[in-house]
Amino acid sequence: MEYREFGRTGWKVSEIGFGAWAIGGSWGDVPENDAIAALNAALDGGVNFIDTADVYGDGRSERLIRRVLSSRDERVYVATKAGRRLNPHSADGYTAANLNAFIDRSLENLGVDSIDLLQLHCPPTDVYYRPEVFAALDDIVASGKVRYYGVSVEKVEEAIKAIEYPNVASVQIIFNMFRQRPADLFFRLAMDRRVAILPRVPLASGLLSGKMSRDSEFASDDHRSFNRDGQAFDRGETFAGVPYEAGLDAVDELRRIKPAGMTMAQFALRWILQFDAVTVTIPGAKNADQATRNAETSGMATIDTETLDSVRAIYRDRIAPLVHHRW
């Protein structure tokens, strides 16, 4: 496993992390034993960064992380998120009182005295134009409940606005072979300000794993079933916002240029790691085998320039017209 500097924090984190959405909920059934095995396999593979949220399984994900980490000795950085418990989810709800209440709940779920990284969970765009929200986060850091804070965003424009606040330590954003726009401008700005970048949805909800087909079926409680058109939350969180059939066609082309010795999922993760601005990408895993294969990507050879150019061309011709202007 290779490790990278996490912005200005002084942390050294694994370039492959563990995204804990799937073990919380909204990805079909993930038995507790499988979830625990996945977390342990990731840590055994050198992963030392876990990303979760208070709404993943209504706290299930955070509690599973607590259970696993209580049995291990290594230093693992845990990032969680707050804001999506608001109902309605509105900018006016991002108050100091609400944020403190959400954080207190996560502290209990995780069994810690201080949260390593607290991220605003894809708040409405208006939140980024409210300095009082970030002032409240500064106060929370001063209280000791949180060590650092960042944001999880939907749009590049939100990311650019967020890093104007000097104490934003990280930005989590969708970035993968099907969502390449963040690299055009935002990555350079973030590097200049030493802000950590956490690419999420790195496999486009599994599309880039190459394991799906037109006959694939998803459980009713899987977001790949109930959120394809953005019925529950931002459409970009499901298949990176790419229409399913168009994504399958693009994957067929990517499969033809995949380097030997890699799975399609590893190809997609290795592609993300080619970008120096990336700090840690956070693929999910439902079982130990998936977590192990994800971690193994870190040690794989870099992708040659010709293949990188081909990935860019496939994105430009097949995917960009569908998503580039939206996020």
ABEGO torsion letter per residue (X at the ends): XBBBBBEAAGBBBBABBBBAAAAAEGAEBBBAAAAAAAAAAAAAAGBABBBBBAABGGGAAAAAAAAAAAABABBBBBBBBBGAABOBBBAAABBAAAAAAAAAAAAAAAGBABBABBBBBGBBAAAAABAAAAAAAAAAAAAGABABBBBBBABAAAAAAAAABAABABBBBBBBAABAAAAAAAAAAAAAAGBBBBBBGAAGGGAAAGABBAABBBBAABAAAAAAAGAABBAAABGGGBBAAAAAAAAAAAAAABBBGBBAAAAAAAAAAABAABABBBBBBABAAAAAAAAAAAABBBBBAAAAAAAAAAAAAAAAAAAAAAX
